[in-house]
Amino acid sequence: LSAETGAAVQGAGGDVSLVVGAGDRYDGGNLVALAGESNAAAQAGGAAVLTAGLSRGTGSLGGGVGGSVMLNGGEALGTNVSSHVGGDIDLTGGGASMSTGGNVRMMSGKSSGTSSGQMFLGTSDAGPVGVSGSVLVSTGDTTAGHSGMVEVQTGGAVQGGSGSLVLLSGTGDL
């Protein structure tokens, strides 16, 4: 299955939209994208690739900014504070029955000319009657060997100082 829109000569490229129907009494429809499996020896299942568009714009009016990839959990607009919660985003490496499970890597973009992109990891501010979410960094348990290591480090520098490592606790009034 291949679906594409045409390229533009003097304008914007065409959009491809996949929209799933809303439910009025039950759940909204799901959007499922699944790469093909392989049953052949020493072959891999198909990859699922989601890549934003590149930009070659070099004019004086700007441009040259690559497209963004945005993954957003669904909003919950109900009024029940205990059950109307926003949707989760789960990033999980593939499981393995005998060997090592798949890795999860989150990396900022590199630059051939200047600085690499920054990495932000945090929770949003709380509402007027709640607490902000926690950030948990942990390794898994093991029954046969050492558990995994948690390592936090800054990069090395050739002509300058290495980055600082700063741990700060927020202020409170109690």
Backbone as JSON Lines, residues from 0, in Angstrom:
{"i":0,"aa":"L","n":[0.86,-1.18,0.0],"ca":[0.0,0.0,0.0],"c":[0.89,1.22,0.0]}
{"i":1,"aa":"S","n":[0.68,2.1,-0.93],"ca":[1.46,3.33,-1.01],"c":[0.5,4.49,-1.22]}
{"i":2,"aa":"A","n":[0.65,5.52,-0.42],"ca":[-0.17,6.72,-0.57],"c":[0.74,7.92,-0.48]}
{"i":3,"aa":"E","n":[0.65,8.79,-1.45],"ca":[1.48,9.98,-1.43],"c":[0.77,11.13,-2.13]}
{"i":4,"aa":"T","n":[1.2,12.34,-1.79],"ca":[0.68,13.52,-2.48],"c":[1.77,14.06,-3.38]}
{"i":5,"aa":"G","n":[1.4,14.86,-4.3],"ca":[2.37,15.42,-5.24],"c":[3.21,16.52,-4.62]}
{"i":6,"aa":"A","n":[4.4,16.69,-5.17],"ca":[5.27,17.78,-4.74],"c":[4.79,19.08,-5.36]}
{"i":7,"aa":"A","n":[5.09,20.19,-4.69],"ca":[4.69,21.5,-5.18],"c":[5.85,22.15,-5.91]}
{"i":8,"aa":"V","n":[5.54,22.93,-6.93],"ca":[6.56,23.67,-7.67],"c":[6.78,25.04,-7.03]}
{"i":9,"aa":"Q","n":[5.69,25.75,-6.74],"ca":[5.8,27.06,-6.09],"c":[4.74,27.17,-5.0]}
{"i":10,"aa":"G","n":[4.8,26.29,-4.03],"ca":[3.81,26.32,-2.95],"c":[4.09,25.22,-1.95]}
{"i":11,"aa":"A","n":[3.11,24.95,-1.12],"ca":[3.26,23.96,-0.06],"c":[2.97,22.57,-0.6]}
{"i":12,"aa":"G","n":[3.65,21.58,-0.06],"ca":[3.36,20.2,-0.41],"c":[2.01,19.78,0.14]}
{"i":13,"aa":"G","n":[1.42,18.77,-0.47],"ca":[0.1,18.31,-0.04],"c":[0.16,17.52,1.26]}
{"i":14,"aa":"D","n":[-0.93,17.56,2.01],"ca":[-1.04,16.84,3.28],"c":[-1.58,15.43,3.04]}
{"i":15,"aa":"V","n":[-1.26,14.54,3.98],"ca":[-1.9,13.23,4.07],"c":[-2.52,13.16,5.45]}
{"i":16,"aa":"S","n":[-3.82,12.98,5.51],"ca":[-4.51,12.96,6.8],"c":[-5.17,11.6,7.0]}
{"i":17,"aa":"L","n":[-4.96,11.04,8.18],"ca":[-5.66,9.83,8.6],"c":[-6.48,10.22,9.83]}
{"i":18,"aa":"V","n":[-7.77,10.2,9.7],"ca":[-8.64,10.63,10.79],"c":[-9.58,9.49,11.14]}
{"i":19,"aa":"V","n":[-9.63,9.16,12.41],"ca":[-10.49,8.08,12.88],"c":[-11.75,8.69,13.49]}
{"i":20,"aa":"G","n":[-12.86,8.02,13.31],"ca":[-14.13,8.55,13.76],"c":[-14.26,8.64,15.27]}
{"i":21,"aa":"A","n":[-15.07,9.61,15.7],"ca":[-15.37,9.82,17.11],"c":[-16.5,8.88,17.54]}
{"i":22,"aa":"G","n":[-16.54,8.55,18.82],"ca":[-17.64,7.78,19.37],"c":[-18.55,8.68,20.18]}
{"i":23,"aa":"D","n":[-19.86,8.51,20.06],"ca":[-20.77,9.35,20.83],"c":[-21.27,8.66,22.09]}
{"i":24,"aa":"R","n":[-21.24,7.32,22.14],"ca":[-21.64,6.61,23.35],"c":[-20.54,5.68,23.86]}
{"i":25,"aa":"Y","n":[-19.58,5.35,22.98],"ca":[-18.48,4.47,23.36],"c":[-17.17,5.11,22.94]}
{"i":26,"aa":"D","n":[-16.07,4.36,23.05],"ca":[-14.74,4.89,22.75],"c":[-14.65,5.36,21.31]}
{"i":27,"aa":"G","n":[-13.76,6.33,21.09],"ca":[-13.42,6.7,19.73],"c":[-12.63,5.58,19.07]}
{"i":28,"aa":"G","n":[-12.59,5.59,17.75],"ca":[-11.88,4.55,17.02],"c":[-10.37,4.63,17.24]}
{"i":29,"aa":"N","n":[-9.7,3.49,17.1],"ca":[-8.25,3.42,17.25],"c":[-7.56,3.68,15.92]}
{"i":30,"aa":"L","n":[-6.34,4.17,15.99],"ca":[-5.48,4.3,14.83],"c":[-4.3,3.38,15.06]}
{"i":31,"aa":"V","n":[-4.18,2.35,14.23],"ca":[-3.16,1.33,14.42],"c":[-2.27,1.28,13.19]}
{"i":32,"aa":"A","n":[-0.97,1.38,13.39],"ca":[0.0,1.19,12.32],"c":[0.94,0.07,12.77]}
{"i":33,"aa":"L","n":[1.01,-0.99,12.0],"ca":[1.77,-2.17,12.4],"c":[2.66,-2.61,11.25]}
{"i":34,"aa":"A","n":[3.96,-2.66,11.48],"ca":[4.88,-3.14,10.45],"c":[4.78,-4.66,10.35]}
{"i":35,"aa":"G","n":[5.17,-5.18,9.2],"ca":[5.03,-6.61,8.93],"c":[6.0,-7.46,9.73]}
{"i":36,"aa":"E","n":[5.55,-8.65,10.08],"ca":[6.42,-9.59,10.77],"c":[7.16,-10.45,9.76]}
{"i":37,"aa":"S","n":[8.22,-11.1,10.21],"ca":[8.98,-12.01,9.35],"c":[9.07,-13.36,10.02]}
{"i":38,"aa":"N","n":[8.83,-14.42,9.26],"ca":[8.98,-15.78,9.75],"c":[10.22,-16.45,9.17]}
{"i":39,"aa":"A","n":[11.03,-15.69,8.43],"ca":[12.22,-16.25,7.8],"c":[13.39,-16.24,8.78]}
{"i":40,"aa":"A","n":[14.27,-17.24,8.64],"ca":[15.43,-17.35,9.52],"c":[16.37,-16.17,9.31]}
{"i":41,"aa":"A","n":[16.87,-15.62,10.41],"ca":[17.87,-14.55,10.42],"c":[17.39,-13.28,9.73]}
{"i":42,"aa":"Q","n":[16.09,-13.06,9.68],"ca":[15.54,-11.84,9.09],"c":[14.77,-11.06,10.15]}
{"i":43,"aa":"A","n":[14.66,-9.76,9.95],"ca":[14.02,-8.9,10.93],"c":[12.6,-8.56,10.49]}
{"i":44,"aa":"G","n":[11.76,-8.26,11.45],"ca":[10.45,-7.72,11.13],"c":[10.6,-6.34,10.53]}
{"i":45,"aa":"G","n":[9.55,-5.88,9.86],"ca":[9.6,-4.58,9.22],"c":[9.72,-3.45,10.21]}
{"i":46,"aa":"A","n":[10.37,-2.38,9.82],"ca":[10.55,-1.21,10.67],"c":[9.35,-0.28,10.55]}
{"i":47,"aa":"A","n":[9.01,0.38,11.63],"ca":[8.01,1.45,11.6],"c":[8.78,2.76,11.69]}
{"i":48,"aa":"V","n":[8.7,3.56,10.65],"ca":[9.51,4.77,10.56],"c":[8.58,5.97,10.44]}
{"i":49,"aa":"L","n":[8.77,6.94,11.3],"ca":[8.02,8.19,11.24],"c":[9.05,9.33,11.23]}
{"i":50,"aa":"T","n":[9.17,9.99,10.13],"ca":[10.19,11.02,9.96],"c":[9.55,12.29,9.45]}
{"i":51,"aa":"A","n":[9.82,13.4,10.11],"ca":[9.32,14.69,9.64],"c":[10.14,15.13,8.44]}
{"i":52,"aa":"G","n":[9.57,16.05,7.67],"ca":[10.21,16.5,6.45],"c":[11.42,17.38,6.7]}
{"i":53,"aa":"L","n":[12.4,17.25,5.81],"ca":[13.56,18.13,5.88],"c":[13.24,19.43,5.15]}
{"i":54,"aa":"S","n":[14.08,20.42,5.37],"ca":[13.9,21.7,4.69],"c":[15.22,22.1,4.05]}
{"i":55,"aa":"R","n":[15.14,22.51,2.8],"ca":[16.33,23.0,2.09],"c":[16.27,24.51,1.89]}
{"i":56,"aa":"G","n":[15.32,25.16,2.57],"ca":[15.15,26.61,2.38],"c":[16.38,27.37,2.81]}
{"i":57,"aa":"T","n":[16.87,28.25,1.94],"ca":[18.06,29.04,2.24],"c":[17.85,30.52,1.98]}
{"i":58,"aa":"G","n":[16.63,30.93,1.63],"ca":[16.39,32.32,1.25],"c":[16.45,33.27,2.42]}
{"i":59,"aa":"S","n":[16.43,34.58,2.09],"ca":[16.52,35.62,3.11],"c":[15.24,35.71,3.94]}
{"i":60,"aa":"L","n":[14.15,35.07,3.52],"ca":[12.89,35.13,4.26],"c":[12.79,34.04,5.32]}
{"i":61,"aa":"G","n":[13.85,33.35,5.58],"ca":[13.84,32.28,6.57],"c":[13.77,30.94,5.9]}
{"i":62,"aa":"G","n":[13.33,29.96,6.65],"ca":[13.29,28.6,6.13],"c":[14.47,27.82,6.66]}
{"i":63,"aa":"G","n":[14.64,26.64,6.13],"ca":[15.73,25.81,6.59],"c":[15.47,25.14,7.92]}
{"i":64,"aa":"V","n":[14.22,25.06,8.35],"ca":[13.87,24.44,9.62],"c":[13.2,23.12,9.33]}
{"i":65,"aa":"G","n":[13.74,22.04,9.85],"ca":[13.14,20.73,9.66],"c":[11.8,20.63,10.36]}
{"i":66,"aa":"G","n":[10.95,19.76,9.86],"ca":[9.64,19.56,10.47],"c":[9.74,18.86,11.81]}
{"i":67,"aa":"S","n":[8.74,19.04,12.64],"ca":[8.7,18.44,13.98],"c":[7.91,17.14,13.96]}
{"i":68,"aa":"V","n":[8.25,16.23,14.86],"ca":[7.46,15.03,15.13],"c":[6.84,15.21,16.51]}
{"i":69,"aa":"M","n":[5.53,15.18,16.56],"ca":[4.83,15.42,17.82],"c":[3.99,14.19,18.19]}
{"i":70,"aa":"L","n":[4.2,13.67,19.37],"ca":[3.39,12.59,19.91],"c":[2.66,13.13,21.13]}
{"i":71,"aa":"N","n":[1.36,13.17,21.06],"ca":[0.58,13.73,22.15],"c":[-0.44,12.71,22.63]}
{"i":72,"aa":"G","n":[-0.48,12.49,23.92],"ca":[-1.57,11.71,24.49],"c":[-2.86,12.51,24.39]}
{"i":73,"aa":"G","n":[-3.97,11.82,24.33],"ca":[-5.25,12.48,24.21],"c":[-5.63,13.27,25.46]}
{"i":74,"aa":"E","n":[-6.29,14.41,25.24],"ca":[-6.76,15.21,26.36],"c":[-8.04,14.61,26.95]}
{"i":75,"aa":"A","n":[-8.21,14.79,28.24],"ca":[-9.45,14.41,28.91],"c":[-10.14,15.7,29.36]}
{"i":76,"aa":"L","n":[-11.29,15.96,28.8],"ca":[-11.97,17.23,29.09],"c":[-13.15,17.07,30.03]}
{"i":77,"aa":"G","n":[-13.27,15.89,30.65],"ca":[-14.35,15.67,31.61],"c":[-14.1,16.42,32.91]}
{"i":78,"aa":"T","n":[-15.06,16.35,33.81],"ca":[-14.98,17.12,35.05],"c":[-14.72,16.27,36.29]}
{"i":79,"aa":"N","n":[-14.58,14.96,36.14],"ca":[-14.3,14.09,37.29],"c":[-12.81,14.09,37.54]}
{"i":80,"aa":"V","n":[-12.37,14.61,38.69],"ca":[-10.95,14.77,38.97],"c":[-10.23,13.46,39.21]}
{"i":81,"aa":"S","n":[-10.95,12.38,39.48],"ca":[-10.28,11.11,39.76],"c":[-10.26,10.16,38.57]}
{"i":82,"aa":"S","n":[-11.18,10.29,37.63],"ca":[-11.23,9.32,36.55],"c":[-11.03,9.9,35.16]}
{"i":83,"aa":"H","n":[-11.13,11.19,35.0],"ca":[-10.97,11.79,33.68],"c":[-9.53,12.26,33.52]}
{"i":84,"aa":"V","n":[-8.64,11.32,33.23],"ca":[-7.2,11.6,33.14],"c":[-6.78,11.62,31.68]}
{"i":85,"aa":"G","n":[-5.75,12.39,31.38],"ca":[-5.22,12.46,30.03],"c":[-4.59,11.13,29.62]}
{"i":86,"aa":"G","n":[-4.48,10.94,28.3],"ca":[-3.92,9.71,27.77],"c":[-2.41,9.65,27.94]}
{"i":87,"aa":"D","n":[-1.9,8.44,28.09],"ca":[-0.47,8.21,28.27],"c":[0.26,8.14,26.94]}
{"i":88,"aa":"I","n":[1.57,8.3,26.99],"ca":[2.46,7.98,25.88],"c":[3.44,6.95,26.42]}
{"i":89,"aa":"D","n":[3.45,5.77,25.82],"ca":[4.35,4.7,26.24],"c":[5.36,4.43,25.14]}
{"i":90,"aa":"L","n":[6.63,4.52,25.47],"ca":[7.71,4.15,24.56],"c":[8.39,2.93,25.14]}
{"i":91,"aa":"T","n":[8.3,1.81,24.48],"ca":[8.81,0.55,25.02],"c":[9.59,-0.18,23.94]}
{"i":92,"aa":"G","n":[10.8,-0.59,24.27],"ca":[11.58,-1.41,23.35],"c":[10.95,-2.8,23.24]}
{"i":93,"aa":"G","n":[11.24,-3.47,22.15],"ca":[10.68,-4.8,21.91],"c":[11.19,-5.83,22.89]}
{"i":94,"aa":"G","n":[10.31,-6.75,23.25],"ca":[10.68,-7.84,24.13],"c":[11.4,-8.94,23.37]}
{"i":95,"aa":"A","n":[12.12,-9.78,24.08],"ca":[12.82,-10.92,23.48],"c":[12.59,-12.14,24.35]}
{"i":96,"aa":"S","n":[12.37,-13.28,23.73],"ca":[12.11,-14.49,24.51],"c":[13.39,-15.1,25.07]}
{"i":97,"aa":"M","n":[14.53,-14.96,24.39],"ca":[15.77,-15.58,24.85],"c":[16.93,-14.59,24.99]}
{"i":98,"aa":"S","n":[17.03,-13.62,24.11],"ca":[18.17,-12.7,24.13],"c":[17.76,-11.39,24.8]}
{"i":99,"aa":"T","n":[18.52,-10.34,24.57],"ca":[18.31,-9.05,25.21],"c":[17.15,-8.3,24.57]}
{"i":100,"aa":"G","n":[16.31,-7.68,25.38],"ca":[15.22,-6.86,24.87],"c":[15.74,-5.62,24.16]}
{"i":101,"aa":"G","n":[14.86,-5.0,23.38],"ca":[15.25,-3.82,22.6],"c":[15.51,-2.6,23.47]}
{"i":102,"aa":"N","n":[16.38,-1.73,23.0],"ca":[16.73,-0.5,23.7],"c":[15.73,0.6,23.39]}
{"i":103,"aa":"V","n":[15.67,1.6,24.25],"ca":[14.94,2.84,23.99],"c":[15.97,3.96,24.01]}
{"i":104,"aa":"R","n":[16.09,4.65,22.89],"ca":[17.06,5.74,22.78],"c":[16.33,7.04,22.48]}
{"i":105,"aa":"M","n":[16.64,8.06,23.23],"ca":[16.12,9.4,22.94],"c":[17.33,10.32,22.82]}
{"i":106,"aa":"M","n":[17.55,10.83,21.64],"ca":[18.72,11.67,21.39],"c":[18.28,12.97,20.73]}
{"i":107,"aa":"S","n":[18.94,14.06,21.08],"ca":[18.7,15.31,20.38],"c":[19.43,15.27,19.04]}
{"i":108,"aa":"G","n":[19.07,16.18,18.17],"ca":[19.67,16.21,16.84],"c":[21.1,16.73,16.86]}
{"i":109,"aa":"K","n":[21.92,16.17,15.97],"ca":[23.3,16.64,15.84],"c":[23.35,17.82,14.89]}
{"i":110,"aa":"S","n":[24.44,18.51,14.91],"ca":[24.67,19.61,13.97],"c":[26.06,19.45,13.37]}
{"i":111,"aa":"S","n":[26.16,19.63,12.07],"ca":[27.46,19.57,11.41],"c":[28.23,20.87,11.59]}
{"i":112,"aa":"G","n":[27.53,21.95,11.97],"ca":[28.19,23.25,12.04],"c":[28.23,23.89,13.41]}
{"i":113,"aa":"T","n":[27.16,23.75,14.2],"ca":[27.14,24.45,15.49],"c":[26.75,23.48,16.6]}
{"i":114,"aa":"S","n":[25.78,23.85,17.43],"ca":[25.45,23.08,18.62],"c":[24.43,21.99,18.32]}
{"i":115,"aa":"S","n":[24.52,20.89,19.05],"ca":[23.48,19.88,18.97],"c":[22.25,20.35,19.74]}
{"i":116,"aa":"G","n":[21.11,19.72,19.49],"ca":[19.88,20.11,20.16],"c":[19.89,19.75,21.64]}
{"i":117,"aa":"Q","n":[19.05,20.4,22.4],"ca":[18.95,20.15,23.82],"c":[17.95,19.03,24.09]}
{"i":118,"aa":"M","n":[18.06,18.42,25.26],"ca":[17.14,17.37,25.71],"c":[16.41,17.88,26.94]}
{"i":119,"aa":"F","n":[15.09,17.87,26.87],"ca":[14.27,18.32,27.99],"c":[13.47,17.14,28.51]}
{"i":120,"aa":"L","n":[13.54,16.91,29.79],"ca":[12.76,15.87,30.44],"c":[12.18,16.46,31.71]}
{"i":121,"aa":"G","n":[10.87,16.52,31.8],"ca":[10.27,17.12,32.98],"c":[8.79,16.86,33.01]}
{"i":122,"aa":"T","n":[8.15,17.32,34.05],"ca":[6.71,17.21,34.18],"c":[6.11,18.61,34.11]}
{"i":123,"aa":"S","n":[4.85,18.68,33.74],"ca":[4.18,19.97,33.63],"c":[3.79,20.51,35.01]}
{"i":124,"aa":"D","n":[3.49,21.8,35.04],"ca":[3.03,22.43,36.27],"c":[1.68,21.84,36.68]}
{"i":125,"aa":"A","n":[1.42,21.86,37.97],"ca":[0.16,21.36,38.5],"c":[-0.91,22.44,38.43]}
{"i":126,"aa":"G","n":[-2.16,22.01,38.49],"ca":[-3.27,22.94,38.6],"c":[-3.36,23.51,40.0]}
{"i":127,"aa":"P","n":[-4.4,24.3,40.28],"ca":[-4.49,25.0,41.57],"c":[-4.68,24.08,42.77]}
{"i":128,"aa":"V","n":[-5.12,22.83,42.58],"ca":[-5.36,21.97,43.74],"c":[-4.64,20.64,43.62]}
{"i":129,"aa":"G","n":[-3.53,20.58,42.87],"ca":[-2.82,19.31,42.7],"c":[-1.34,19.48,42.94]}
{"i":130,"aa":"V","n":[-0.6,18.41,42.71],"ca":[0.85,18.42,42.81],"c":[1.42,18.13,41.43]}
{"i":131,"aa":"S","n":[2.61,18.65,41.16],"ca":[3.22,18.35,39.88],"c":[3.68,16.9,39.84]}
{"i":132,"aa":"G","n":[3.78,16.34,38.66],"ca":[4.15,14.94,38.51],"c":[5.6,14.69,38.89]}
{"i":133,"aa":"S","n":[5.9,13.46,39.23],"ca":[7.25,13.05,39.61],"c":[8.03,12.62,38.37]}
{"i":134,"aa":"V","n":[9.34,12.66,38.49],"ca":[10.24,12.09,37.49],"c":[10.95,10.92,38.15]}
{"i":135,"aa":"L","n":[10.77,9.74,37.58],"ca":[11.36,8.53,38.14],"c":[12.36,7.97,37.15]}
{"i":136,"aa":"V","n":[13.58,7.78,37.6],"ca":[14.62,7.13,36.8],"c":[15.05,5.9,37.58]}
{"i":137,"aa":"S","n":[14.87,4.73,37.0],"ca":[15.21,3.52,37.72],"c":[15.61,2.43,36.73]}
{"i":138,"aa":"T","n":[16.3,1.43,37.23],"ca":[16.63,0.25,36.43],"c":[15.77,-0.91,36.91]}
{"i":139,"aa":"G","n":[15.7,-1.93,36.1],"ca":[14.88,-3.08,36.44],"c":[15.53,-4.01,37.44]}
{"i":140,"aa":"D","n":[14.71,-4.84,38.05],"ca":[15.19,-5.86,38.98],"c":[15.81,-7.03,38.22]}
{"i":141,"aa":"T","n":[16.63,-7.8,38.89],"ca":[17.22,-8.99,38.29],"c":[17.24,-10.11,39.32]}
{"i":142,"aa":"T","n":[17.18,-11.34,38.84],"ca":[17.28,-12.49,39.73],"c":[18.55,-13.28,39.47]}
{"i":143,"aa":"A","n":[19.36,-12.87,38.49],"ca":[20.58,-13.6,38.19],"c":[21.66,-12.63,37.71]}
{"i":144,"aa":"G","n":[22.22,-11.87,38.64],"ca":[23.28,-10.94,38.26],"c":[23.01,-9.56,38.81]}
{"i":145,"aa":"H","n":[23.82,-8.61,38.34],"ca":[23.71,-7.23,38.8],"c":[22.56,-6.53,38.09]}
{"i":146,"aa":"S","n":[21.88,-5.65,38.81],"ca":[20.88,-4.82,38.15],"c":[21.59,-3.72,37.37]}
{"i":147,"aa":"G","n":[20.85,-3.06,36.49],"ca":[21.44,-2.04,35.63],"c":[21.92,-0.81,36.39]}
{"i":148,"aa":"M","n":[22.79,-0.05,35.75],"ca":[23.4,1.13,36.35],"c":[22.65,2.38,35.9]}
{"i":149,"aa":"V","n":[22.55,3.37,36.76],"ca":[22.06,4.69,36.41],"c":[23.27,5.61,36.33]}
{"i":150,"aa":"E","n":[23.5,6.18,35.17],"ca":[24.67,7.02,34.95],"c":[24.23,8.37,34.4]}
{"i":151,"aa":"V","n":[24.7,9.43,35.04],"ca":[24.43,10.79,34.58],"c":[25.78,11.47,34.39]}
{"i":152,"aa":"Q","n":[26.06,11.93,33.2],"ca":[27.35,12.57,32.96],"c":[27.21,13.64,31.89]}
{"i":153,"aa":"T","n":[28.15,14.58,31.91],"ca":[28.21,15.59,30.87],"c":[29.27,15.18,29.85]}
{"i":154,"aa":"G","n":[29.19,15.77,28.67],"ca":[30.15,15.45,27.62],"c":[31.48,16.13,27.83]}
{"i":155,"aa":"G","n":[32.5,15.55,27.22],"ca":[33.84,16.14,27.27],"c":[33.94,17.32,26.33]}
{"i":156,"aa":"A","n":[34.95,18.16,26.53],"ca":[35.17,19.34,25.7],"c":[36.62,19.37,25.25]}
{"i":157,"aa":"V","n":[36.86,19.83,24.03],"ca":[38.22,19.92,23.5],"c":[38.79,21.3,23.74]}
{"i":158,"aa":"Q","n":[38.05,22.36,23.4],"ca":[38.53,23.72,23.6],"c":[37.54,24.48,24.47]}
{"i":159,"aa":"G","n":[37.4,24.04,25.69],"ca":[36.47,24.67,26.62],"c":[36.22,23.74,27.79]}
{"i":160,"aa":"G","n":[35.41,24.21,28.71],"ca":[35.09,23.42,29.89],"c":[33.96,22.45,29.61]}
{"i":161,"aa":"S","n":[33.97,21.35,30.31],"ca":[32.85,20.41,30.18],"c":[31.63,20.99,30.87]}
{"i":162,"aa":"G","n":[30.45,20.47,30.5],"ca":[29.22,20.97,31.08],"c":[29.11,20.67,32.57]}
{"i":163,"aa":"S","n":[28.37,21.5,33.26],"ca":[28.16,21.32,34.7],"c":[27.08,20.29,34.94]}
{"i":164,"aa":"L","n":[27.13,19.67,36.09],"ca":[26.08,18.75,36.54],"c":[25.47,19.38,37.79]}
{"i":165,"aa":"V","n":[24.21,19.79,37.68],"ca":[23.57,20.54,38.75],"c":[22.3,19.81,39.17]}
{"i":166,"aa":"L","n":[22.14,19.54,40.45],"ca":[20.93,18.96,41.01],"c":[20.33,19.98,41.97]}
{"i":167,"aa":"L","n":[19.11,20.41,41.69],"ca":[18.48,21.43,42.51],"c":[17.13,20.93,42.99]}
{"i":168,"aa":"S","n":[16.81,21.26,44.21],"ca":[15.47,21.0,44.75],"c":[14.7,22.3,44.73]}
{"i":169,"aa":"G","n":[13.41,22.22,44.38],"ca":[12.59,23.43,44.34],"c":[12.34,24.0,45.72]}
{"i":170,"aa":"T","n":[11.95,25.26,45.75],"ca":[11.66,25.92,47.02],"c":[10.26,25.55,47.49]}
{"i":171,"aa":"G","n":[10.02,25.64,48.76],"ca":[8.72,25.37,49.35],"c":[8.45,26.31,50.5]}
{"i":172,"aa":"D","n":[7.19,26.37,50.94],"ca":[6.87,27.28,52.05],"c":[6.45,26.53,53.3]}
{"i":173,"aa":"L","n":[6.65,25.22,53.34],"ca":[6.34,24.45,54.55],"c":[7.6,23.87,55.14]}
